[in-house]
Amino acid sequence: MSLLPPTFHDSLFDTLDGTEPEVHRHFTPFIQELHEFLNQLPCLKNIQKVRGRIKGIRPRYSEAFGVPTIEQGHWYTFNHGGRNEMQFNIGMFGSSVISPPYVRVGVAWHMGGPARKIVTNSLVSFRSLIASHLPSWGSFVNTNGLEIEWVHRVGVDNIEHTPTANVTKWLLHPSLQRYDWIFIGRLLRRGIDSAILSNPNQLKLVIESVFTGFRPLWQQTL
């Protein structure tokens, strides 16, 4: 059990832009260590039990996280079962994909897959929740410096971003259901946020703050 997350030193961004075998060889054990940290966090360790109780299902896995996707220039991991609902998500981009590259920590909806209607309903529920609690939501967004990463059509369009000041206005826009991918969370950029990325204690505080803040909203969207 890891009580602290692995750190993202500056050289890791260059490693992520290496060859496919090099990327897999380096990041497979790295993400495994990250999963060990995430799975013992108070805000995440029981989410499979919660999913089972609320949805009336028997989750295949007891752990929150466990299966990452690793590609050249990008990797990501989200909680088991998150493909078809609001998901807790951590990912990393290299310079070959995004400039400046960054690590993301937050929640997301993948509406570009076969479960588009189900995932979209989750997003609709989420939007209703924040619209009903705008003061507390606004405080959470500003305190954590949350931003949005979004794509109209996955695999076709470029990744776009919405800054902290416009997060709530963007989220409550009527046409959101047209998007394939929406992520909301903290974006820790290479260079700018190196002090956090290279310090396990500071990184832990960021991850805990973001995921703990999203946890009650996630639960109410199930």
C-alpha positions as CSV (number, residue, x, y, z in Angstrom):
1,M,0.0,0.0,0.0
2,S,1.4,3.4,-1.0
3,L,0.4,6.3,1.2
4,L,1.9,8.8,-1.3
5,P,1.6,9.1,-5.1
6,P,4.6,8.6,-7.4
7,T,6.0,11.9,-8.5
8,F,6.0,13.3,-12.1
9,H,9.5,14.6,-12.5
10,D,10.1,16.8,-15.6
11,S,12.0,14.1,-17.5
12,L,8.8,11.9,-17.4
13,F,7.2,14.1,-20.1
14,D,10.1,13.3,-22.4
15,T,9.9,9.6,-21.6
16,L,6.2,9.7,-22.6
17,D,7.2,10.9,-26.1
18,G,9.5,7.9,-26.6
19,T,8.8,4.8,-28.5
20,E,5.7,2.7,-27.8
21,P,7.7,-0.1,-26.1
22,E,9.7,2.4,-24.0
23,V,6.5,4.1,-22.9
24,H,4.9,0.8,-21.8
25,R,8.0,-0.4,-20.1
26,H,8.3,2.8,-18.0
27,F,4.7,3.7,-17.3
28,T,3.2,0.3,-16.5
29,P,4.9,0.0,-13.1
30,F,4.5,3.8,-12.5
31,I,0.7,3.6,-13.0
32,Q,0.5,0.5,-10.9
33,E,2.1,2.4,-8.0
34,L,-0.3,5.3,-8.7
35,H,-3.3,2.8,-8.5
36,E,-2.0,1.5,-5.1
37,F,-2.1,5.1,-3.8
38,L,-5.5,5.9,-5.3
39,N,-7.1,2.7,-4.0
40,Q,-6.4,3.5,-0.4
41,L,-7.7,7.1,-0.4
42,P,-10.8,7.5,1.8
43,C,-12.7,9.3,-1.0
44,L,-12.1,6.4,-3.4
45,K,-11.5,3.1,-1.6
46,N,-15.2,2.2,-1.2
47,I,-16.6,3.4,-4.5
48,Q,-17.2,-0.1,-5.9
49,K,-19.4,-0.9,-2.9
50,V,-21.3,2.3,-3.5
51,R,-21.8,1.6,-7.2
52,G,-23.0,-1.9,-6.3
53,R,-25.5,-0.6,-3.7
54,I,-27.0,2.3,-5.7
55,K,-27.0,0.5,-9.1
56,G,-28.0,-2.9,-7.9
57,I,-25.0,-4.6,-9.5
58,R,-22.1,-6.8,-8.4
59,P,-19.0,-4.9,-9.5
60,R,-16.4,-7.1,-11.1
61,Y,-13.6,-5.5,-9.2
62,S,-13.4,-4.4,-5.6
63,E,-10.6,-1.8,-6.2
64,A,-11.4,1.6,-7.5
65,F,-8.7,1.7,-10.2
66,G,-6.8,-1.0,-12.0
67,V,-6.7,-1.0,-15.8
68,P,-4.8,1.9,-17.5
69,T,-4.6,2.7,-21.2
70,I,-1.0,3.6,-22.3
71,E,-0.1,5.1,-25.6
72,Q,2.8,7.0,-27.1
73,G,2.4,10.6,-25.9
74,H,-0.6,9.9,-23.6
75,W,-1.8,7.6,-20.9
76,Y,-4.9,7.6,-18.7
77,T,-6.7,5.6,-16.1
78,F,-10.2,5.8,-14.7
79,N,-12.2,3.9,-12.1
80,H,-13.6,0.5,-12.9
81,G,-17.1,0.9,-14.3
82,G,-16.4,4.5,-15.3
83,R,-16.7,4.0,-19.0
84,N,-20.5,4.3,-18.8
85,E,-20.9,6.9,-16.1
86,M,-19.2,9.9,-14.5
87,Q,-15.6,8.7,-13.9
88,F,-12.7,9.6,-11.7
89,N,-9.8,10.1,-14.1
90,I,-6.0,10.8,-14.0
91,G,-4.0,11.1,-17.2
92,M,-0.8,12.5,-18.7
93,F,0.1,14.1,-22.0
94,G,3.5,14.4,-23.6
95,S,4.8,17.4,-25.6
96,S,4.0,15.5,-28.9
97,V,0.3,15.8,-28.1
98,I,-0.2,19.0,-26.0
99,S,2.0,22.1,-25.4
100,P,2.7,22.6,-22.6
101,P,2.1,19.0,-21.6
102,Y,0.3,18.3,-18.3
103,V,-1.1,15.8,-15.8
104,R,-4.8,15.9,-15.3
105,V,-6.7,15.0,-12.1
106,G,-10.5,15.1,-12.0
107,V,-13.7,13.6,-13.4
108,A,-14.9,13.0,-17.0
109,W,-17.6,11.7,-19.3
110,H,-16.8,9.7,-22.4
111,M,-19.9,10.3,-24.6
112,G,-18.2,9.2,-27.8
113,G,-18.8,5.5,-27.1
114,P,-21.7,3.1,-27.5
115,A,-23.2,4.1,-24.1
116,R,-23.6,7.8,-25.2
117,K,-27.2,8.1,-23.9
118,I,-26.4,6.7,-20.5
119,V,-23.3,8.8,-20.0
120,T,-25.1,11.9,-21.3
121,N,-27.8,11.4,-18.7
122,S,-25.1,11.3,-16.0
123,L,-23.8,14.7,-17.3
124,V,-27.3,16.1,-17.3
125,S,-27.7,15.0,-13.6
126,F,-24.3,16.6,-12.8
127,R,-25.3,19.9,-14.4
128,S,-28.5,20.0,-12.4
129,L,-26.6,19.4,-9.2
130,I,-24.1,22.3,-9.8
131,A,-26.9,24.6,-11.0
132,S,-28.7,24.0,-7.7
133,H,-25.5,24.6,-5.6
134,L,-23.7,27.4,-7.5
135,P,-22.1,29.1,-4.5
136,S,-20.4,26.0,-3.2
137,W,-19.6,24.8,-6.7
138,G,-18.0,28.1,-7.6
139,S,-15.9,28.0,-4.4
140,F,-14.7,24.4,-5.2
141,V,-13.8,25.4,-8.8
142,N,-11.8,28.5,-7.7
143,T,-10.1,26.9,-4.7
144,N,-8.8,24.0,-6.8
145,G,-8.2,26.0,-10.0
146,L,-10.4,23.6,-12.0
147,E,-10.3,23.7,-15.8
148,I,-12.1,21.8,-18.6
149,E,-10.6,19.6,-21.3
150,W,-13.0,18.8,-24.1
151,V,-13.3,17.3,-27.6
152,H,-16.2,17.5,-30.0
153,R,-15.3,14.3,-31.8
154,V,-12.8,11.9,-30.3
155,G,-10.1,11.0,-32.8
156,V,-11.1,13.8,-35.2
157,D,-11.0,17.1,-33.4
158,N,-8.2,18.7,-31.4
159,I,-8.3,18.9,-27.6
160,E,-9.6,22.2,-26.3
161,H,-9.6,23.9,-22.9
162,T,-11.7,26.2,-20.8
163,P,-10.0,28.3,-18.1
164,T,-11.2,28.4,-14.4
165,A,-13.0,31.7,-14.8
166,N,-15.3,30.2,-17.4
167,V,-15.9,26.7,-16.1
168,T,-19.4,27.1,-14.7
169,K,-20.7,29.2,-17.7
170,W,-19.3,26.6,-20.1
171,L,-20.7,23.7,-18.2
172,L,-24.2,25.1,-18.1
173,H,-24.3,25.9,-21.8
174,P,-27.4,24.2,-23.4
175,S,-25.5,22.5,-26.2
176,L,-23.1,20.4,-24.1
177,Q,-24.5,17.1,-25.2
178,R,-22.9,17.5,-28.6
179,Y,-19.4,16.7,-27.2
180,D,-17.7,13.3,-27.2
181,W,-15.4,14.0,-24.3
182,I,-15.6,16.3,-21.3
183,F,-13.1,16.4,-18.4
184,I,-13.2,18.7,-15.4
185,G,-10.3,18.9,-13.0
186,R,-6.9,20.3,-12.1
187,L,-4.4,20.5,-15.0
188,L,-0.8,20.4,-13.6
189,R,1.4,21.7,-16.4
190,R,5.1,20.9,-17.0
191,G,7.2,23.7,-15.7
192,I,4.5,25.9,-14.2
193,D,3.4,23.2,-11.7
194,S,6.7,21.4,-11.3
195,A,6.9,22.1,-7.6
196,I,3.6,20.2,-7.1
197,L,4.4,17.4,-9.6
198,S,7.8,16.6,-8.1
199,N,6.6,16.7,-4.4
200,P,4.6,13.7,-3.3
201,N,3.1,15.5,-0.3
202,Q,1.9,18.4,-2.4
203,L,0.6,16.2,-5.1
204,K,-1.3,14.1,-2.6
205,L,-3.0,17.2,-1.3
206,V,-4.1,18.2,-4.8
207,I,-5.4,14.7,-5.7
208,E,-7.3,14.4,-2.4
209,S,-8.8,17.9,-2.6
210,V,-10.1,17.4,-6.2
211,F,-11.4,13.8,-5.8
212,T,-12.9,14.5,-2.3
213,G,-14.8,17.5,-3.7
214,F,-16.2,15.6,-6.6
215,R,-17.1,12.5,-4.6
216,P,-20.6,13.5,-3.4
217,L,-21.5,14.8,-6.9
218,W,-20.3,11.6,-8.5
219,Q,-22.4,9.5,-6.1
220,Q,-25.5,11.5,-6.8
221,T,-25.2,11.0,-10.6
222,L,-25.2,7.1,-10.3
